[in-house]
Amino acid sequence: MEETEEHLSEQQRRILTWLRDWAAAHNGETPSVREIGRSVGLSSTGSVAYQLGQMEQLGVLDRSVSRGPGKGISLPW
């Protein structure tokens, strides 16, 4: 996992760190794309979706599993 994380951009690292903190504070539930964008300084949901897609390709998260009401992001701890 750490090897894969080395390939993340700085923005993607901020997103991943924020997602981990959020999930830990919310019993594993993940935030919406808008909540992610607001928290890491991305105003476009398309930009957030793009970053999440890139992160999924690298294997640091999975968006095919729903972890909360329609959120669909799972973090492989």
Stockholm file with secondary structure:
# STOCKHOLM 1.0

chainA/1-77         MEETEEHLSEQQRRILTWLRDWAAAHNGETPSVREIGRSVGLSSTGSVAYQLGQMEQLGVLDRSVSRGPGKGISLPW
#=GR chainA/1-77 SS CHHHHTTSCHHHHHHHHHHHHHHHHTTTCCCCHHHHHHHHTCCCHHHHHHHHHHHHHHTSCBSSSCCSSSCCCBCCC
#=GC SS_cons        CHHHHTTSCHHHHHHHHHHHHHHHHTTTCCCCHHHHHHHHTCCCHHHHHHHHHHHHHHTSCBSSSCCSSSCCCBCCC
//
